[in-house]
Amino acid sequence: MEVVLAIVAGGLFAGGFYCLMRRSIVRLVIGVLLMSQAVNLLILTSAGLTPGQPPLIGPTMTVLPTEAADPLPQALILTAIVIAFGVTAFLLVLVRKAYQRIQDDDFDAFISTED
């Protein structure tokens, strides 16, 4: 299963990189979204998939069971999702303001603008 997730993460990175190389600003935002999801999947895959219990310590236990999943990658992914949401919101506002000013989503239109 880890090989399949690694291939999917590679596909997401390739799709995100392809979208980043396009000349449209909207595709740039899509590329950033794809690459952020690929990073989340890569962190989850690199931590190892353990088909076991959730990472919870019961009321009678003092330590985490050995067959439980590692909680650190899950916390990192949760943090990465929040950061990706903030970056995406910023990029969408930036794209909207740029489109209002230039009336085009091509990067060459940004070069030819003057104040």
Phi, psi and omega per residue, in radians:
M1 nan -0.569 -3.141
E2 -1.170 -0.565 3.114
V3 -1.165 -0.714 3.130
V4 -1.119 -0.759 3.126
L5 -1.174 -0.580 3.075
A6 -1.164 -0.680 3.101
I7 -1.167 -0.710 3.103
V8 -1.122 -0.728 3.098
A9 -1.102 -0.711 3.076
G10 -1.099 -0.691 3.087
G11 -1.128 -0.691 3.092
L12 -1.155 -0.705 3.074
F13 -1.085 -0.750 3.141
A14 -1.122 -0.764 3.105
G15 -1.129 -0.702 3.108
G16 -1.152 -0.727 3.115
F17 -1.142 -0.677 3.105
Y18 -1.098 -0.749 3.121
C19 -1.172 -0.576 3.110
L20 -1.189 -0.464 -3.110
M21 -1.486 -0.088 3.102
R22 -1.363 2.908 -3.053
R23 -1.645 -0.011 -3.125
S24 -1.624 2.461 3.134
I25 -1.243 -0.618 3.131
V26 -1.099 -0.697 3.097
R27 -1.202 -0.479 3.039
L28 -1.106 -0.767 3.112
V29 -1.131 -0.723 3.104
I30 -1.106 -0.681 3.103
G31 -1.120 -0.695 3.095
V32 -1.138 -0.701 3.094
L33 -1.105 -0.787 3.136
L34 -1.100 -0.736 -3.125
M35 -1.217 -0.588 3.094
S36 -1.187 -0.650 3.077
Q37 -1.215 -0.587 3.086
A38 -1.144 -0.664 3.099
V39 -1.137 -0.725 3.097
N40 -1.072 -0.754 3.125
L41 -1.180 -0.623 3.111
L42 -1.159 -0.714 3.097
I43 -1.112 -0.762 3.130
L44 -1.117 -0.721 -3.127
T45 -1.236 -0.696 -3.112
S46 -1.214 -0.420 3.110
A47 -1.308 -0.291 -3.132
G48 1.600 2.385 3.139
L49 -1.654 2.061 3.137
T50 -1.993 1.938 3.092
P51 -1.359 1.512 -3.090
G52 -2.555 -2.580 -3.104
Q53 -1.442 2.779 3.022
P54 -1.181 2.737 -3.102
P55 -1.356 1.195 3.139
L56 -2.146 2.460 3.067
I57 -1.774 2.105 -3.120
G58 -1.245 3.018 -3.104
P59 -1.196 -0.418 -3.129
T60 -1.693 -0.130 -3.107
M61 -1.664 2.762 3.077
T62 -2.003 -0.370 3.118
V63 -2.284 2.864 3.117
L64 -1.289 2.348 3.111
P65 -1.099 2.654 -3.092
T66 -1.226 -0.452 -3.133
E67 -1.533 0.096 3.121
A68 -1.432 2.720 3.111
A69 -1.240 2.693 3.140
D70 -1.348 2.143 -3.093
P71 -1.374 -0.299 -3.080
L72 -1.129 -0.834 3.100
P73 -1.092 -0.563 3.110
Q74 -1.161 -0.682 3.095
A75 -1.186 -0.685 3.100
L76 -1.116 -0.698 3.140
I77 -1.181 -0.692 3.101
L78 -1.081 -0.726 3.088
T79 -1.137 -0.712 3.131
A80 -1.147 -0.594 3.096
I81 -1.144 -0.738 3.132
V82 -1.144 -0.750 3.116
I83 -1.133 -0.724 3.113
A84 -1.121 -0.620 3.084
F85 -1.121 -0.753 3.112
G86 -1.125 -0.745 3.118
V87 -1.136 -0.705 3.128
T88 -1.146 -0.725 3.099
A89 -1.084 -0.754 3.101
F90 -1.088 -0.772 -3.136
L91 -1.123 -0.670 3.131
L92 -1.161 -0.682 3.079
V93 -1.157 -0.720 3.119
L94 -1.104 -0.724 3.118
V95 -1.148 -0.717 3.141
R96 -1.101 -0.788 3.137
K97 -1.169 -0.661 3.111
A98 -1.162 -0.680 3.134
Y99 -1.211 -0.617 3.092
Q100 -1.130 -0.616 -3.090
R101 -1.426 -0.712 -2.999
I102 -1.757 -0.414 -3.106
Q103 1.116 0.516 3.110
D104 -2.723 2.642 3.125
D105 -1.920 0.306 3.112
D106 -1.613 2.453 -3.122
F107 -1.161 -0.496 3.117
D108 -1.154 -0.469 3.090
A109 -1.186 -0.500 3.113
F110 -1.224 -0.587 -3.102
I111 -1.214 -0.615 -3.048
S112 -1.506 0.073 3.140
T113 -1.473 2.584 3.107
E114 -2.339 2.611 3.106
D115 -1.497 nan nan
